Amino acid sequence: MDDKAILNELRDITKNKDCWKANIGDVSDKLNEDYSIAVKAKALWLLGEMGLMHPEEIECHVENISSYLDNENPKLRERSANAIGRIGRANESLVIPHLDRLMELRRDESENVRHAFIWACENIASNAPELFCEKLDIFYEMIFDSGQKVRIEAPEMFRVIGKRKPEYVKPYLEKLEWIAENDENPIVRIHSAGAIRITKKALKES
């Protein structure tokens, strides 16, 4: 089949969640060298969503999915990070062996990959915040990234951690307050203010 037919097949699978569990193997097969970047990118995204719903069935495919974290193509690095984030949201133990490789993406030359890195970490941290409590300096520095998408997303990590582990965000509150009041980007200001609000609420309740 040509790319168009394969992508249509993957879109049909995407729309029918009832068939996901039975099709994980077939979608994972699309990551082999016979397929194009477009097909692999779509397969990686879909495998992440499948893994969120069926973490036990995705387990044997995580090594293959994570192998694209350091692929030469930025779209595949981005989609691999997305997938690792979704799988890790369902079961962090499946992605812990690949966490160091994921963390390397914070330095990626592609803004989209750096953005995907933060988004993936937020997903994993939603249910396993302890994995990132000692890494918050990384996300604070990324608020000053050269890419606007990255800057907008970075404060969200403080919201995610602040909800579950507010004591780790507490040392950053004064810095976040300055950003919430002074940053040139209105969405960065809004997201920083949201992180502050969530963290203060959690601190009050703890």
N, C-alpha and C positions, 0 to 999 in steps of 0.2 A: 504494500500500500504506500501511496505517497503521503507527504506530510499533512496535506489537507484532510485526507481520509482518517489518518491516525489521530489528528487533533480533534476532529469531529467525534471520533470514537471516545476519546478521553473526556470531551465535553458531555457526551451522553452519560458516561459513567458518573461524572461529577454531579449531574442533576438527579441521579437515582441513588440516594444514600443507602437504600435497602440492599443494593448489590455491592456495596463497598467491601465488605468483609471477604466476599468470594473473589473479588477482583484485585486484591492487594498484590498478589504474585504477578499477575499479568501487567499491572501498571509498573511494578518494579522492574520488570524485564525491559521496559522502554528506556532504562538508564544505560543499556549496554552500547557498545561503540557503533552499532548499526544505525543508530537513530540520530536525528539532527539536534541542534541546540534548542530549537523551539519545542520539539517533542520532549526532550529531557527536562526543560524548564517547566513545562506543563505537568509532567509526571511528578517532578519533585514537589511542586505546590500541592498536587492532589494527594500524594503520599503523606504529606504533613497533616492534611485534614483527615485522611483515613486513620492516621496514627493517633490523632486526638480522640477519635471514637473507638478505635480498636487497638489499644497499645500492645496487648499480648500478641496479636497477629502481626504487628509491624516489627516486632523485636528483631527477627532474623534479617530484616532489611536495613536496619539502622546503620550498620557499618558501610553499606553501599551508599546510602543517602549522605552520610557524613563525609564520604570520600570527595564529594564535590565542594566541600568548604574551602579547599585550596586549589580548585580548578582554575585554569588560566582564563576562563570566560567569566566576566563579572556577573552576568545574569544567572549563571549556574551557582556561583558562590552565594548570591543573594537568595535564590530559591532554596538552596540547601540550608542556609541559616533559618529561613522561614519554617522549613519542615522540621528542623531540629527543635525550634521553639515550640511548635505545636505538639510534637511528640513528647517533649519535656514537660509541657503543661499537664499532659495526661499522666505521665510517670517519669519523674526526674531521673530515676535510676537508669533508665534506658539511654540517657544522653550524658550522664556524668563522665563516662570515659572519653567523651568528645568535647568536653567543656573547654579545655585548654586551647584546642584548635578554634573553637568558636570565638573565644576571647581575643584571638589574634586578629579577628576581622575589625576590631576597633581602629586599627591602623590602615585599613584597606584604602587603596587609592580611589575607589569608587564610592561616591556619596550614597548611592542606593544600597551598596553592601553595608556601609557603616550604619545606615538607617535600619536595615534588616537585622543587623547585629543587636541593636538596642531593642527592637521589637521582639526579637527572639528571647532575649534575656528577660524582658517584661513577662512574656508568656510563662517561662520556666519559673520565674520568681513569684508568680501568682500563687503557686502552691508549694514552692520551695524557696522562700525568701532567704533562708539561711545560707544558701549558696553564693549570695551576692552581698551580704551585709558588710564584708570586709573589702569590697571592691567598689564602693560608692565614689571614691576619688576619680575613677575612670569615667563615670557618668557625669560627674560635676565638670570635669575638663571638657567633655563633649558638648556641654551647653555653649561652649565658645568655639565650636567646630566651624570650619570654613563653609560647610554646607547648611543651607537653611532647613532642609528636611531633618537633618541630624540634630540641629539646635532645638527644633520644635519638639522632637521626640524625647530628647535626653531628660528633661525634667519629669517626664512621666514615670521614669524608673524610681524616682524619689516618692512619687505617689503610691506606687505598687508596694515598695518596701515600707513606706511610712504607715500604711494601713495595717500591716502585720507585725512589723518590727520597728516601731516608731523611735525607740531609743537609739537606733543606728542613724536615723535621719536627723535627730535632734541637733547634733553638732553642725549641721549644714543649714539650719533654719535661718540664721542671720544672713548668710550669703544668698540664700534663695529669696529672702525678703528684698534684698537689694536688687536682685535680678527682676523680681516681680514688679518693682517700682520703676526701674531705670532701663531695662533692656529695650533696644530699638525695635525688636520684633514683638508685635502685640500678642501673638500666639505663644511665644516663649514666656511672656509675662503672665498670660492666663494659666498656662500649664504649671508654671512655678508657683503661682498663687494657689492653684488646686492642690499641689503637693503639700504646701504649707498647711492648708486647711485640713486636709485628711490626716496629716501627721499630728497636728495639735489636738484634733479630736480624739485620735487613738491614744495619745499621751494622757489626755484628761480621763479617758475611760480605763486606763491601765492601773 
